[in-house]
Amino acid sequence: MAVFDRLRHPLSAVAIALLLTLPWVGSSLLGLVHSYATGTVVLIAGLAVLGASFMLAWGAETAEKDVPRAFAIAVLAVLAVAPEYAVDALYAFNAGNFAGTPRGMEAANLAVANMTGANRILIGLGWSGIALFTIYRAGSAADPAVEKRDGFLASRVNLDPDISTEIAFLFVATMWAFLVPLNGGIDILDMVVLVGIYVTYIAIIIQGDVEEIEEQVGVPKYFQSFARRVRVPIVLVLFGYSGLMIFWAVEPFAHGLEVLGQNFGIPPFFMIQWIAPLASESPELIVVAYLVNKARSTAGFNALISSKLNQWTLLIGTLVVVYSIGLGTYGTLPFDQKQAAEIWITAAQSYFALAILVNFNISLREAVALLVLFASQVILEFIIIRDVMTLPFTSYELLIGYTVVYMVIGTAMFARRWGSLQRLFRRLVQTARTALGGGPPTASD
């Protein structure tokens, strides 16, 4: 019995998560990874990502005792998607290093394709999948965020209005993203605007109050019981180690999946746009599933929205910097007409998703619509690329068509929810005034 009691101790979970990372650490330090079969690399790197994701989630939950929750989740989001930045930065650097050659143009297109794929996965699979999982899980466990409603797929997840800051900033970034292809590439103006949006967002949320945290269980509850002088170093170690593992293991994990996919005849460009970003987004999705499983749906959605915001601002904005470093002088990151359409459909999907969340809930119908629109476009594009069957439109026309669909539905929803959009930005203005020294919100707000 004493053995089982020890196994239930929170540190046992930490030990298991740490053990999941050790095969990758040991194999890498001993130089054995290069001798492994691709499947073995995928397995041990994937286990390291899994273990690191749990440590990252525990770090963020523990940190909520000392910093505003939104800031803790923003740190979590940046660490979870860091590998995506690394992959895109490599393509952008190569694009600059080989500028003016076919190889350079291909690398530039791959940088945009990987970035847009990652962003669309985050919404098409992430937002929709977590909403569906949250409502499914509520069938066997209580979740105050889930509202059961009569009607076809009418049940919904209600979100905390405190995520209005993230939604509002993401809306502004999305509107700017529609303009990016009109400049002939990603340039310094895009960097200034998009990075400026994210810096302003962080400046606001870091000034927020430390909320009265929800009752934690397991590992976060155990770590929060320590004095602050002990608790803060624990959080830093959890963030540092998990971030290192994710950054270290996700790229080989993603590359291994690319190789396995190509062995099954999946085109390399398709792999880089969809499979590699799916692998690099896996830490984020694991963390959010963990939070939802603890009935912390709002924290889960906040993490997904924060990830989308930093990818849609920092990731796009910094590509021109890395490209210019590779080029040796300032330059605009170029891309072809197809990648322009990829940016437009990504912005349109974000626009539609924000129209769903502007009133702080997402229903089963809306989650299914997000998932079906995303999956159907990817499947149709795969059919076109592989020439499985003849379709009456090109890949470019397919992207433009879905862009129009997203925009039409999104605009109709915003028209119906115009009051919600106005309240969202009024709330943002008041939050910014309070955070930046303008005084607390008035009663009328």
C-alpha positions as CSV (number, residue, x, y, z in Angstrom):
1,M,0.0,0.0,0.0
2,A,2.9,2.4,0.8
3,V,4.2,1.8,-2.7
4,F,0.9,2.9,-4.3
5,D,0.7,5.9,-2.0
6,R,4.2,7.0,-3.2
7,L,3.0,6.5,-6.8
8,R,0.1,8.8,-6.2
9,H,2.5,11.6,-5.0
10,P,2.6,14.6,-7.4
11,L,6.3,14.2,-7.9
12,S,5.7,10.7,-9.4
13,A,3.9,12.4,-12.3
14,V,6.9,14.8,-12.7
15,A,9.3,11.8,-12.6
16,I,7.3,10.0,-15.3
17,A,7.2,13.1,-17.5
18,L,11.0,13.5,-17.0
19,L,11.6,9.9,-17.9
20,L,9.7,10.3,-21.2
21,T,12.3,12.8,-22.2
22,L,15.4,10.9,-21.2
23,P,15.7,8.5,-24.2
24,W,15.9,11.5,-26.5
25,V,18.3,13.3,-24.3
26,G,20.6,10.3,-23.9
27,S,20.5,9.3,-27.5
28,S,21.2,12.8,-28.7
29,L,24.1,13.4,-26.3
30,L,25.7,10.1,-27.2
31,G,25.3,10.8,-30.9
32,L,23.1,7.7,-31.5
33,V,20.2,9.4,-33.1
34,H,21.7,9.4,-36.6
35,S,22.0,5.7,-36.5
36,Y,18.4,5.1,-35.6
37,A,15.7,4.2,-38.1
38,T,13.3,7.0,-38.9
39,G,10.4,5.4,-37.0
40,T,12.6,5.1,-33.9
41,V,13.5,8.8,-34.1
42,V,9.9,9.7,-34.4
43,L,9.0,7.6,-31.4
44,I,11.6,8.8,-28.9
45,A,11.4,12.5,-30.1
46,G,7.6,12.2,-29.8
47,L,7.8,10.9,-26.2
48,A,10.1,13.8,-25.3
49,V,7.6,16.3,-26.7
50,L,4.8,14.6,-24.7
51,G,6.8,14.7,-21.5
52,A,7.8,18.3,-22.0
53,S,4.3,19.3,-22.8
54,F,3.1,18.2,-19.4
55,M,5.9,20.0,-17.7
56,L,5.1,23.1,-19.6
57,A,1.4,22.9,-18.6
58,W,2.4,22.4,-14.9
59,G,4.7,25.4,-15.1
60,A,2.0,27.6,-16.5
61,E,-0.6,26.6,-13.9
62,T,1.9,27.0,-11.0
63,A,2.9,30.4,-12.3
64,E,-0.7,31.7,-12.1
65,K,-0.2,32.1,-8.4
66,D,2.4,34.9,-9.0
67,V,1.7,36.5,-12.4
68,P,-1.5,37.4,-14.3
69,R,-3.0,34.3,-15.8
70,A,-3.0,35.7,-19.4
71,F,0.7,36.4,-19.1
72,A,1.5,32.9,-17.9
73,I,-0.5,31.4,-20.7
74,A,1.2,33.8,-23.2
75,V,4.6,32.4,-22.1
76,L,3.3,28.9,-22.4
77,A,2.1,29.6,-25.9
78,V,5.4,31.1,-27.1
79,L,7.4,28.1,-25.7
80,A,4.9,25.6,-27.2
81,V,5.2,27.0,-30.7
82,A,8.9,27.9,-30.6
83,P,9.7,25.0,-33.0
84,E,7.4,26.5,-35.6
85,Y,9.4,29.7,-35.4
86,A,12.7,27.7,-35.8
87,V,11.4,25.8,-38.9
88,D,10.1,29.0,-40.6
89,A,13.2,30.9,-39.7
90,L,15.4,28.3,-41.5
91,Y,13.3,28.6,-44.7
92,A,13.4,32.4,-44.5
93,F,17.2,32.5,-43.9
94,N,17.7,30.1,-46.9
95,A,15.4,32.3,-49.0
96,G,17.7,35.3,-48.3
97,N,20.9,33.3,-48.6
98,F,19.9,32.1,-52.1
99,A,17.9,35.1,-53.2
100,G,17.6,35.5,-56.9
101,T,17.8,31.7,-57.6
102,P,15.0,29.1,-57.9
103,R,16.2,27.6,-54.6
104,G,15.8,30.9,-52.9
105,M,12.2,31.4,-54.2
106,E,11.3,27.9,-53.3
107,A,12.5,28.5,-49.7
108,A,10.6,31.7,-49.5
109,N,7.4,29.9,-50.6
110,L,8.0,27.1,-48.1
111,A,8.4,29.7,-45.3
112,V,5.0,31.1,-46.2
113,A,3.4,27.7,-46.7
114,N,4.7,26.4,-43.4
115,M,3.5,29.5,-41.6
116,T,0.0,29.5,-43.1
117,G,-0.4,25.8,-42.6
118,A,0.5,26.1,-38.9
119,N,-2.0,28.9,-38.4
120,R,-4.8,27.1,-40.2
121,I,-4.1,23.9,-38.2
122,L,-4.3,25.8,-35.0
123,I,-7.9,26.9,-35.8
124,G,-9.1,24.2,-38.1
125,L,-8.0,21.3,-35.8
126,G,-7.1,23.1,-32.6
127,W,-10.1,25.4,-31.9
128,S,-12.7,23.0,-33.4
129,G,-11.2,19.9,-31.9
130,I,-10.9,21.3,-28.4
131,A,-14.4,22.6,-28.5
132,L,-15.7,19.1,-29.5
133,F,-13.5,17.4,-26.9
134,T,-14.7,19.8,-24.2
135,I,-18.4,19.1,-24.9
136,Y,-17.7,15.3,-25.3
137,R,-15.9,15.2,-22.0
138,A,-18.7,17.1,-20.2
139,G,-20.9,14.0,-20.8
140,S,-18.9,12.1,-18.1
141,A,-17.5,15.0,-16.0
142,A,-18.8,18.3,-14.8
143,D,-17.5,21.4,-16.7
144,P,-19.1,24.7,-15.8
145,A,-18.1,26.1,-19.2
146,V,-20.3,23.6,-21.1
147,E,-23.9,24.5,-21.7
148,K,-26.2,21.7,-22.8
149,R,-28.9,23.1,-25.2
150,D,-31.7,21.6,-27.2
151,G,-31.5,21.6,-30.9
152,F,-29.2,20.2,-33.6
153,L,-25.6,20.4,-32.3
154,A,-26.7,23.4,-30.2
155,S,-24.6,22.6,-27.0
156,R,-21.8,25.1,-26.6
157,V,-18.7,26.0,-24.6
158,N,-19.0,29.4,-22.9
159,L,-15.8,31.3,-22.6
160,D,-14.6,33.8,-20.0
161,P,-15.0,37.4,-21.3
162,D,-11.5,38.0,-19.8
163,I,-10.1,36.6,-23.1
164,S,-11.5,39.6,-24.9
165,T,-8.1,41.2,-25.0
166,E,-6.6,38.3,-27.0
167,I,-9.6,38.2,-29.3
168,A,-9.5,41.9,-30.0
169,F,-5.8,42.0,-30.8
170,L,-6.1,38.9,-33.0
171,F,-8.9,40.7,-34.9
172,V,-6.6,43.7,-35.6
173,A,-3.8,41.4,-36.7
174,T,-6.1,39.5,-38.9
175,M,-7.3,42.7,-40.7
176,W,-3.7,43.7,-41.3
177,A,-2.9,40.2,-42.7
178,F,-5.3,40.7,-45.6
179,L,-3.0,43.6,-46.7
180,V,0.3,41.6,-46.6
181,P,0.1,40.1,-50.1
182,L,-0.7,43.6,-51.6
183,N,2.8,44.8,-50.8
184,G,4.5,42.1,-53.0
185,G,5.9,40.3,-50.0
186,I,6.5,40.6,-46.2
187,D,8.3,43.8,-45.6
188,I,9.4,46.1,-42.8
189,L,6.0,47.8,-42.5
190,D,4.4,44.4,-41.8
191,M,7.1,43.7,-39.2
192,V,6.5,47.1,-37.4
193,V,2.8,46.7,-37.4
194,L,2.5,43.0,-36.5
195,V,5.3,42.9,-33.9
196,G,3.9,46.2,-32.5
197,I,0.5,44.6,-32.0
198,Y,2.1,41.8,-30.0
199,V,4.3,44.0,-27.9
200,T,1.3,46.2,-27.1
201,Y,-0.7,43.1,-26.1
202,I,2.1,41.9,-23.8
203,A,2.5,45.4,-22.3
204,I,-1.3,45.4,-21.4
205,I,-1.6,41.9,-20.0
206,I,1.6,42.0,-17.9
207,Q,0.1,44.9,-16.0
208,G,-3.0,42.9,-15.1
209,D,-3.8,41.8,-11.5
210,V,-2.9,38.4,-10.3
211,E,-6.4,36.7,-10.2
212,E,-7.7,34.6,-7.4
213,I,-6.7,31.2,-8.9
214,E,-8.9,28.3,-9.3
215,E,-8.4,25.4,-6.9
216,Q,-5.6,23.3,-8.4
217,V,-5.0,19.6,-8.1
218,G,-2.0,17.3,-8.5
219,V,1.3,18.7,-9.5
220,P,0.4,22.5,-9.7
221,K,-1.3,22.3,-6.3
222,Y,1.8,20.7,-4.8
223,F,4.2,23.3,-6.3
224,Q,1.9,26.2,-5.3
225,S,2.1,25.1,-1.7
226,F,5.8,26.1,-1.5
227,A,7.0,29.5,-0.5
228,R,7.4,32.0,-3.3
229,R,11.2,31.9,-3.1
230,V,11.0,28.2,-3.9
231,R,8.0,28.2,-6.2
232,V,9.4,30.8,-8.7
233,P,12.6,28.8,-9.4
234,I,10.5,25.7,-9.8
235,V,8.4,27.4,-12.5
236,L,11.5,28.7,-14.2
237,V,13.0,25.2,-14.3
238,L,9.8,23.7,-15.7
239,F,9.6,26.4,-18.4
240,G,13.3,26.2,-19.2
241,Y,13.5,22.4,-19.4
242,S,10.3,21.9,-21.2
243,G,11.1,24.7,-23.7
244,L,14.5,23.2,-24.4
245,M,13.0,19.8,-24.9
246,I,10.3,21.0,-27.3
247,F,12.8,23.1,-29.2
248,W,15.3,20.2,-29.4
249,A,12.9,17.4,-30.2
250,V,10.1,18.7,-32.3
251,E,12.2,19.5,-35.5
252,P,13.5,15.8,-35.7
253,F,10.0,14.6,-34.9
254,A,8.5,16.7,-37.7
255,H,11.3,15.8,-40.1
256,G,10.9,12.1,-39.3
257,L,7.1,12.4,-40.1
258,E,8.0,14.1,-43.3
259,V,10.2,11.2,-44.3
260,L,7.7,8.7,-43.4
261,G,5.0,10.5,-45.3
262,Q,7.2,10.8,-48.4
263,N,7.8,7.0,-48.2
264,F,4.0,6.7,-48.6
265,G,4.0,8.9,-51.6
266,I,2.9,12.2,-50.0
267,P,4.4,15.2,-51.9
268,P,7.2,17.0,-50.0
269,F,5.5,20.5,-50.3
270,F,2.3,19.1,-48.9
271,M,4.2,17.5,-46.0
272,I,6.0,20.8,-45.2
273,Q,2.7,22.8,-45.2
274,W,0.6,20.3,-43.2
275,I,2.4,17.4,-41.5
276,A,5.5,19.3,-40.3
277,P,3.3,22.1,-38.7
278,L,1.0,19.6,-37.2
279,A,4.0,18.0,-35.5
280,S,5.4,21.4,-34.3
281,E,1.9,22.4,-33.0
282,S,1.6,19.1,-31.0
283,P,3.0,20.5,-27.7
284,E,0.3,23.2,-27.8
285,L,-2.5,20.7,-28.6
286,I,-1.3,18.3,-25.8
287,V,-1.2,21.1,-23.3
288,V,-4.7,22.4,-24.2
289,A,-6.1,18.8,-24.1
290,Y,-4.6,18.5,-20.6
291,L,-6.2,21.7,-19.4
292,V,-9.6,20.8,-20.9
293,N,-9.4,17.4,-19.2
294,K,-9.1,19.3,-15.9
295,A,-12.3,21.2,-16.8
296,R,-10.3,24.3,-17.4
297,S,-11.8,25.0,-20.8
298,T,-11.3,28.8,-20.7
299,A,-7.6,28.4,-19.9
300,G,-7.3,25.9,-22.8
301,F,-9.0,28.3,-25.3
302,N,-6.9,31.2,-24.0
303,A,-3.8,29.2,-24.7
304,L,-4.9,28.4,-28.3
305,I,-5.9,32.0,-28.9
306,S,-2.6,33.3,-27.5
307,S,-0.7,30.9,-29.7
308,K,-2.6,32.0,-32.8
309,L,-2.0,35.7,-31.8
310,N,1.8,35.2,-31.4
311,Q,2.1,33.2,-34.6
312,W,-0.1,35.6,-36.6
313,T,2.0,38.6,-35.4
314,L,5.6,37.6,-34.3
315,L,6.0,34.8,-36.7
316,I,5.0,36.8,-39.8
317,G,6.6,39.9,-38.6
318,T,10.0,38.4,-37.9
319,L,10.3,36.5,-41.2
320,V,11.5,39.6,-43.0
321,V,14.2,40.1,-40.3
322,V,15.6,36.6,-40.8
323,Y,15.3,36.9,-44.6
324,S,17.3,40.1,-44.5
325,I,20.0,38.5,-42.3
326,G,20.3,35.7,-44.9
327,L,20.4,38.3,-47.7
328,G,23.0,40.4,-46.0
329,T,21.0,43.6,-46.4
330,Y,17.4,44.6,-46.0
331,G,15.0,42.9,-48.4
332,T,11.3,42.1,-48.7
333,L,10.5,38.3,-48.3
334,P,9.0,37.4,-51.7
335,F,6.4,34.8,-52.5
336,D,4.4,33.7,-55.5
337,Q,0.7,34.1,-56.3
338,K,-0.2,30.7,-54.7
339,Q,1.3,31.8,-51.4
340,A,-0.6,35.1,-51.6
341,A,-3.8,33.1,-51.8
342,E,-2.6,30.9,-48.8
343,I,-2.2,34.1,-46.7
344,W,-5.7,35.3,-47.8
345,I,-7.4,32.0,-46.9
346,T,-5.6,31.9,-43.6
347,A,-6.7,35.5,-42.8
348,A,-10.2,34.6,-43.9
349,Q,-10.4,31.5,-41.7
350,S,-9.2,33.6,-38.7
351,Y,-11.9,36.2,-39.5
352,F,-14.6,33.5,-39.5
353,A,-13.3,32.0,-36.3
354,L,-13.3,35.3,-34.6
355,A,-16.9,35.9,-35.7
356,I,-17.7,32.7,-33.8
357,L,-15.9,33.7,-30.6
358,V,-16.9,37.4,-30.5
359,N,-19.8,36.6,-28.2
360,F,-17.6,34.3,-26.0
361,N,-18.9,30.9,-26.9
362,I,-18.6,28.3,-29.5
363,S,-21.3,25.8,-30.3
364,L,-21.0,22.2,-31.7
365,R,-22.4,23.5,-35.0
366,E,-19.7,26.2,-35.2
367,A,-16.9,23.8,-34.2
368,V,-18.0,21.3,-36.8
369,A,-18.2,24.0,-39.5
370,L,-14.6,25.1,-38.7
371,L,-13.4,21.5,-38.9
372,V,-15.3,20.6,-42.1
373,L,-14.2,23.7,-43.9
374,F,-10.6,23.2,-43.0
375,A,-10.5,19.4,-43.7
376,S,-12.4,19.6,-47.0
377,Q,-10.0,22.3,-48.3
378,V,-6.9,20.2,-47.4
379,I,-8.4,17.1,-48.9
380,L,-9.4,18.8,-52.1
381,E,-5.9,20.3,-52.4
382,F,-4.3,16.9,-51.9
383,I,-6.5,15.5,-54.7
384,I,-5.3,18.3,-57.0
385,I,-1.7,17.9,-56.1
386,R,-1.7,14.1,-56.5
387,D,-4.0,14.3,-59.6
388,V,-6.2,11.6,-58.0
389,M,-9.1,12.9,-60.1
390,T,-9.9,15.8,-62.4
391,L,-11.5,18.7,-60.7
392,P,-12.9,21.8,-62.5
393,F,-10.6,24.3,-60.7
394,T,-7.0,24.8,-59.9
395,S,-5.3,24.9,-56.5
396,Y,-5.2,28.7,-56.6
397,E,-8.9,28.9,-57.5
398,L,-9.7,26.5,-54.7
399,L,-8.0,28.8,-52.1
400,I,-9.7,31.9,-53.4
401,G,-13.1,30.1,-53.4
402,Y,-12.7,29.0,-49.7
403,T,-11.5,32.5,-48.9
404,V,-14.8,33.9,-50.2
405,V,-16.8,31.3,-48.3
406,Y,-15.1,32.2,-45.0
407,M,-15.5,35.9,-45.6
408,V,-19.2,35.7,-46.6
409,I,-20.1,33.6,-43.6
410,G,-17.9,35.6,-41.2
411,T,-19.3,38.9,-42.4
412,A,-22.8,37.7,-42.0
413,M,-22.1,36.5,-38.4
414,F,-20.3,39.8,-37.5
415,A,-23.4,41.7,-38.9
416,R,-25.6,39.7,-36.5
417,R,-23.1,40.2,-33.6
418,W,-22.2,43.8,-34.2
419,G,-23.1,44.7,-30.7
420,S,-20.8,42.0,-29.4
421,L,-17.9,43.3,-31.5
422,Q,-18.4,46.9,-30.2
423,R,-18.5,45.6,-26.6
424,L,-15.3,43.7,-27.3
425,F,-13.4,46.8,-28.3
426,R,-14.9,48.9,-25.6
427,R,-13.7,46.3,-23.1
428,L,-10.2,46.4,-24.7
429,V,-10.0,50.2,-24.4
430,Q,-10.9,50.1,-20.8
431,T,-8.5,47.2,-20.1
432,A,-5.7,49.2,-21.8
433,R,-6.5,52.4,-19.9
434,T,-6.4,50.5,-16.6
435,A,-3.2,48.6,-17.5
436,L,-1.4,51.7,-18.8
437,G,-2.3,54.0,-16.0
438,G,-5.6,55.5,-17.2
439,G,-7.6,54.5,-14.2
440,P,-10.1,51.7,-13.6
441,P,-13.2,51.0,-15.8
442,T,-16.2,53.1,-15.1
443,A,-19.4,51.5,-13.8
444,S,-21.2,52.2,-17.1
445,D,-18.6,50.0,-18.9
